[in-house]
Amino acid sequence: MLERMFKKHRLKYSKYTLTELKAHYCTTRRHTKDELMECIAEKYPILRKLYLKERNNQRPYYQKMFEAIAAASLYEHVKNS
């Protein structure tokens, strides 16, 4: 659905898998979603409080937000390289 919208409006976009995001940001071999969120929170200290809150949640609430920030950050990194 989003891809069609981007093509219709001739917008550029990039897609990253969760595996690619984890491989880029995670420093250990376990590459978990929690570690991805932790790495993003280290890169952007303003997110630290949300990361700590999310870590204690039974149901993930901010997880997708951290993944989106990781994707945007990786896109900027690739674009500026």
Secondary structure, 3 states (H helix, E strand, C coil): CHHHHHHHCCCCCCCCCHHHHHHHHCCCCCCCHHHHHHHHHHHCHHHHHHHHHHHHCCCCCCHHHHHHHHHHHHHHHHHHC
